[in-house]
Amino acid sequence: RMKVSPQAREHTPALPSHWEARAIETVSRHGRRRILLTSLLDAKAWPAKEIAAQYQERWHIETSYRELKQDMLGDELTLRSGTPETVRQEVWGTLLAYNLVRLEMAEIAREVGVAPTDLSFTTALHYLRYEWSWLAISSPGTLPARLLRLRERLGELLLPKQRRGRECPRVVKKLPSRYPIKQVRSAK
């Protein structure tokens, strides 16, 4: 049971004085203890193992967002477009490109006989960008051979097994100082 802050109740008077939450304790594969809080109170309707599995699935989705933002958009803080229509077009194009890379990874994984998660998104993206730039200037007759070579190369670059199921702990990053740091050297 957690008390609702006075500021929140002042902003929204209809809020209750306390929130009811359920704490679920899990242990990671590295032996670290974690506590998940949920508003799903009925343990029979929502077993703890299912909630923990959903949290893990959500974490995989978060890493997909990270791939999209960092690898595809180059860590840019804003989109380049200037109007709402072109922003929608840019977002749509980015999502389309992301799904095309994932589709190609799924095809390669199927051909090699592994799970798509055994391939690195970043490596696949870089290989695809490189090969697609050559496809733009290649003669049409060389396209099938180039695509076959691309799939063979990516199929050889499987992730090491110890990386599967890795965890990325959430951390609060220290904000950079707005003021330059000056170091004083001692006179000898």
C-alpha positions as CSV (number, residue, x, y, z in Angstrom):
1,R,0.0,0.0,0.0
2,M,1.5,3.3,-1.1
3,K,0.4,6.8,-0.1
4,V,-0.6,9.1,-2.9
5,S,1.4,12.4,-2.8
6,P,-0.4,15.5,-1.6
7,Q,0.7,17.3,-4.8
8,A,-1.0,14.6,-7.0
9,R,-4.2,14.7,-4.9
10,E,-4.2,18.5,-5.1
11,H,-3.8,18.4,-8.9
12,T,-6.5,15.6,-9.2
13,P,-8.8,15.6,-6.2
14,A,-10.5,12.4,-7.3
15,L,-7.4,10.3,-6.6
16,P,-7.6,7.9,-3.6
17,S,-5.4,8.5,-0.5
18,H,-3.5,5.3,-1.2
19,W,-2.6,3.1,-4.1
20,E,-2.8,-0.7,-3.8
21,A,0.1,-2.5,-5.5
22,R,1.4,-6.0,-5.7
23,A,5.2,-6.7,-5.3
24,I,6.6,-9.6,-7.3
25,E,10.1,-10.7,-6.5
26,T,12.1,-12.3,-9.3
27,V,15.7,-13.5,-9.6
28,S,17.6,-12.8,-12.8
29,R,19.7,-15.5,-14.4
30,H,22.7,-13.7,-12.9
31,G,21.2,-14.2,-9.4
32,R,20.1,-10.5,-8.9
33,R,16.9,-10.0,-7.0
34,R,14.4,-7.7,-8.6
35,I,11.0,-6.5,-7.3
36,L,8.3,-5.6,-9.9
37,L,5.3,-3.5,-8.8
38,T,2.0,-4.0,-10.5
39,S,-1.6,-2.9,-10.1
40,L,-2.7,-6.4,-11.1
41,L,-3.6,-7.6,-7.6
42,D,-5.3,-10.9,-8.2
43,A,-2.6,-13.6,-8.0
44,K,-4.8,-16.3,-9.5
45,A,-5.9,-14.3,-12.5
46,W,-2.3,-12.9,-13.1
47,P,0.3,-15.4,-11.9
48,A,3.7,-13.9,-10.9
49,K,5.6,-15.9,-13.5
50,E,3.4,-14.5,-16.3
51,I,3.9,-10.9,-15.1
52,A,7.7,-11.5,-15.0
53,A,7.7,-13.0,-18.5
54,Q,5.7,-10.0,-19.8
55,Y,8.2,-7.6,-18.2
56,Q,11.0,-9.5,-19.9
57,E,9.1,-9.3,-23.2
58,R,8.5,-5.6,-22.7
59,W,12.3,-5.2,-22.2
60,H,12.9,-6.8,-25.6
61,I,10.5,-4.2,-27.1
62,E,12.4,-1.4,-25.4
63,T,15.7,-2.6,-26.9
64,S,14.0,-2.6,-30.3
65,Y,13.1,1.1,-29.7
66,R,16.7,1.7,-28.8
67,E,17.9,0.1,-32.1
68,L,15.5,2.3,-34.0
69,K,16.5,5.5,-32.3
70,Q,20.3,4.9,-31.9
71,D,21.2,2.8,-34.9
72,M,18.8,3.9,-37.5
73,L,18.3,7.6,-36.6
74,G,21.9,8.1,-35.5
75,D,21.1,9.3,-32.0
76,E,19.5,12.5,-33.4
77,L,17.3,14.2,-30.8
78,T,14.8,15.5,-33.4
79,L,13.5,14.5,-36.8
80,R,14.6,16.6,-39.7
81,S,11.2,17.3,-41.1
82,G,9.6,20.7,-40.6
83,T,5.8,20.2,-41.1
84,P,3.5,17.6,-39.4
85,E,2.9,15.9,-42.8
86,T,6.6,15.4,-43.4
87,V,7.2,14.3,-39.8
88,R,4.6,11.6,-40.3
89,Q,6.3,10.7,-43.6
90,E,9.7,10.5,-41.9
91,V,8.4,8.4,-39.1
92,W,6.6,6.1,-41.5
93,G,9.8,5.7,-43.6
94,T,11.9,4.9,-40.6
95,L,9.4,2.3,-39.3
96,L,9.2,0.8,-42.8
97,A,13.0,0.6,-43.1
98,Y,13.2,-1.0,-39.6
99,N,10.7,-3.6,-40.5
100,L,12.4,-4.4,-43.8
101,V,15.7,-5.0,-41.9
102,R,13.9,-7.2,-39.5
103,L,12.2,-9.1,-42.3
104,E,15.5,-9.7,-44.0
105,M,17.0,-10.9,-40.7
106,A,14.0,-13.3,-40.3
107,E,14.6,-14.7,-43.8
108,I,18.3,-15.1,-43.2
109,A,17.7,-16.8,-39.9
110,R,15.2,-19.2,-41.5
111,E,17.7,-20.1,-44.2
112,V,20.5,-20.7,-41.7
113,G,18.2,-22.5,-39.3
114,V,18.5,-20.3,-36.3
115,A,16.3,-17.9,-34.4
116,P,16.2,-14.3,-35.7
117,T,17.4,-13.1,-32.3
118,D,20.7,-14.9,-33.0
119,L,21.5,-12.2,-35.5
120,S,22.7,-8.7,-34.6
121,F,20.4,-5.9,-35.7
122,T,23.3,-3.4,-35.9
123,T,25.5,-5.7,-38.0
124,A,22.6,-6.5,-40.3
125,L,21.7,-2.8,-40.7
126,H,25.3,-1.9,-41.6
127,Y,25.7,-4.8,-44.0
128,L,22.3,-3.9,-45.7
129,R,23.2,-0.3,-46.0
130,Y,26.5,-1.1,-47.5
131,E,25.1,-3.7,-50.0
132,W,22.1,-1.6,-50.9
133,S,24.3,1.3,-51.8
134,W,26.1,-1.0,-54.2
135,L,22.9,-2.3,-55.6
136,A,21.9,1.2,-56.6
137,I,24.7,1.4,-59.1
138,S,24.9,-2.3,-60.1
139,S,23.5,-3.8,-63.3
140,P,20.2,-5.6,-62.8
141,G,21.8,-8.9,-63.7
142,T,24.1,-8.9,-60.7
143,L,21.3,-8.3,-58.1
144,P,20.4,-12.0,-57.3
145,A,24.1,-12.9,-56.8
146,R,24.7,-9.8,-54.5
147,L,21.5,-10.6,-52.5
148,L,22.6,-14.2,-52.1
149,R,26.1,-13.1,-50.9
150,L,24.6,-10.6,-48.5
151,R,22.4,-13.3,-46.9
152,E,25.4,-15.8,-46.7
153,R,27.6,-13.2,-45.0
154,L,24.9,-12.2,-42.5
155,G,24.2,-15.9,-41.8
156,E,27.8,-16.4,-40.8
157,L,27.7,-13.6,-38.3
158,L,25.7,-15.2,-35.6
159,L,25.8,-13.7,-32.1
160,P,27.7,-15.6,-29.5
161,K,25.4,-17.8,-27.4
162,Q,26.3,-16.0,-24.1
163,R,24.8,-12.8,-25.4
164,R,21.3,-14.3,-25.8
165,G,19.0,-13.2,-23.0
166,R,21.4,-10.5,-21.9
167,E,20.1,-7.8,-19.6
168,C,20.6,-4.1,-19.8
169,P,20.3,-2.6,-16.4
170,R,18.4,0.7,-16.2
171,V,20.7,3.5,-14.9
172,V,20.3,7.2,-14.4
173,K,22.9,9.0,-16.4
174,K,24.7,12.0,-15.0
175,L,23.8,15.1,-16.8
176,P,26.8,16.9,-18.4
177,S,27.9,20.0,-16.7
178,R,26.9,23.3,-18.4
179,Y,30.1,24.8,-17.4
180,P,33.5,23.9,-18.8
181,I,35.9,22.2,-16.3
182,K,39.2,24.0,-15.8
183,Q,42.1,22.2,-14.3
184,V,44.8,24.1,-12.5
185,R,48.3,22.7,-12.9
186,S,50.6,23.0,-10.0
187,A,53.8,25.0,-10.6
188,K,57.0,23.0,-10.0
